[in-house]
Amino acid sequence: MGAAHFFAITINDHVMTKKMNCLAMLFALTYISAKAQDPDPRGAFAIETRLTTYLQNGFDAAVFYYPSQSKFSFGAIYAAHEIKGNTRSLIFESNNHDALSIRLTWLAAILTRYHFSASRKGFLGEVGVGAEEFRIRIGEKVHGQTNGFISPAIGFVWFPWKAAGFYVLPKITANIIVGRGSEEKLKETTFRLKPVFPAPSLAVGWKF
């Protein structure tokens, strides 16, 4: 092998090595940049509760998962509370709402949220699917009723400390009832769950 040929091979190897190094650096920079733009590169969780449920002598707990590099989040909720005052006429049809003593004995649902911002702050759309049971009491007479529901909603996630962690979520939901059954009667009072009714709420949560 001549010296010129050996020198040419050496130069070619050197050029190839520089190209490979440049490609590796470009790949690394692209990867780092993508990770920097991802608000939750490893995914995240949140716990959440609706304050409005506690105002109705109830409890409410939800947990959410935020996949990495996605505007979606997924959760599950369990709740129970009283239904009093004007809320009774909002949810039930009846000839005498004042006679009704109503409690949502349990509610369980799975939720999917779409966050319009990549940071998952600001506006979101939500769809929930689940089941619930009401207990209606008039005097000594009690009637239990179980039904399903589909609940589209829109809300706004606000981080008052401008960082991941504590957040506030006002939300308005439309509950669409599935399997609401026929009109029932206890004593002289008739009642039936409305096919659709609104449900405003205020939740607080912690994202970690």
N, C-alpha and C positions, 0 to 999 in steps of 0.2 A: 504494500500500500504506500503510495507516494505521500510526501508531506503535504502537498496541496490538497489531495483528496481527504487526508486526515483532518486538515484544517477546516475544510468545507463541512465535514460531518460534525465537527465540534461546534461550528457556528450554527448549523441547523438545529442541533440539540439545544443550544442555548436559547435560540429564538422560540423553539417549541416549548421549552420550560417557562419562558416569560409569558407566552400565550396562555399556558395552563394556569400559571399563577394569577394572571389577569382575570381569567374566567372564574377561578375560585374566589377571588376578591369580589368580583361582580355578583356572584351567587350569594356570598355572605352578606354583602350590603343589601341586596334585595330581600333576603330573609329577615335581616334585622329591621329593615324599614317596614316590612309587612307586620312584624311583631309589634313594632312601635305604634302602628296605626290600629292595632287590635286592642280595644279597651280591656278585654279580659282574655289574655292569650291562653290561660289554662282553664277557662270557664269559671263560673262563680255561682254562689248560692245566695238566697235571701230568705229571711223569715218575715212574716207580715201579719198584721191583725187589723181589723176594722174597728175603729173607735165607736162608730155608730151602733155596732152590735151590743157593746157594753151598756150603752144608754137604754137599751131595751131588755135589761136584766138577762143578758146572755153572754156567750163567749164565742171566740172566733180565732182560728189559727190556720195559717197557710204557709207553705214552703215552695220556693221557686228555684229552678235551675236555669242558668244562663250559659248556653253552649258558647265555646270560643268562636270568634269570627262569624257571628250571626246576630241578626236583629231580632230573633225570636227568643222567647223564654217560656218555660213550661212549669206548671205548678199544680198543686192539689190543695183543697180547702175543706175544713170541717167546721160547722157552726151550729148554734142553737140559740133561740131568743124568744122573748114575748112579742106579741103583736097587739099594740094597744092604741087607743085614741083614734084619730083620723086615719091611721095606717090601715085599720080594719076595712074601711070603705075603699081604700086604694087597692087592696088585694082581693077582697071577697065581695061577691054580690049577696045582698041579704035584704029582707024586709024589716029587719031590726038589728042594726049593727051594735047598738048599745047592749044588747042581750048576749053578745058573743064574747066568750073568753077564749082567746086563741094563743097557742104556743107552737112555734116551729120546734118540734122535739129534736130533730136532727136534719142536717143538710150536708151532703158530700158531693164534691164536684172536682173535675179536672179542668184546668185552664190553659189556654194558649194565648200568648201575647205577642204582638208585633210592635216593636219600637221603631218609630219613624226616624229617630236619630241613631247613628252608629254608637254613640256614647250611652245609649239607653236612658237618656234623660229626656224630659219633655213629653210630648204626646205619644200615646200608645193606643192600639186597638186590641180588643180582647174578645175571645169567644169561650164560654164555659158550657160544659155538658155535665149533668148530674141528676141526682134524685133527692127528694126531701119528704118529710112526713109532718103533717099538721095535726094537732089535737084541738078539737073544738068542744068546749064545755058550755052547757046552758043549764044552770042549776046542778042537779045530780046526773044529768044526762051527758055522756061523753061520746064523741065520734072521732075516730082516727081516719086520716086520709093520706095516702102516699101517691106521689106523682113524679114524673120526670120533668126536666126543663132544659131549654137551650137559652143561653144568656149572652147576647152580644153587648159589648160595652165600649166606652171610650173614656180615657183618663189622662192624667197629666202627672208625671213623676218629677218631683222637685227635691233636690238635695240642698237643704238650707245652708250647709257648711261647704258647699261647692266641691265636694269630694265624695268618693265612694264611701258608703257607710249609711248613716241615718237618712231616711227619705220620707216624704209625705206624698200621699196619692189620693187626691179627690177623683171620684169616678161616678159616672151615671150608667146604669145598666138597664136593659129592657129584658125582663123575664118572660119568655115564651113557654107556656105550660104545655106539657105533653101528657095526655091521659088524665085530664082534670076531673073526669067522672060527671055524673048527672047531679042535679040539684038534690040536696038533702034537707031533712026537716027534723028538728028536735023541738018537742012541744009545739008551739005555734010559730016558731022562727025558722025560716028557710035560709039556706046559704049555699054558695057554690064559688069555688075559686075562679077568678077572672082569667080569661085566656091569655092576656098580656097585661103586664103592669110594670111601671118604672121602679127602680130601686137605687136612689142616690146613696153614696157612702163616702166615708173619709177613713183612709187607712194610713198607718205608719208602718215602717219596716226598717230592716237593717240588712244591707248587702255586704257580703264578705267573701 
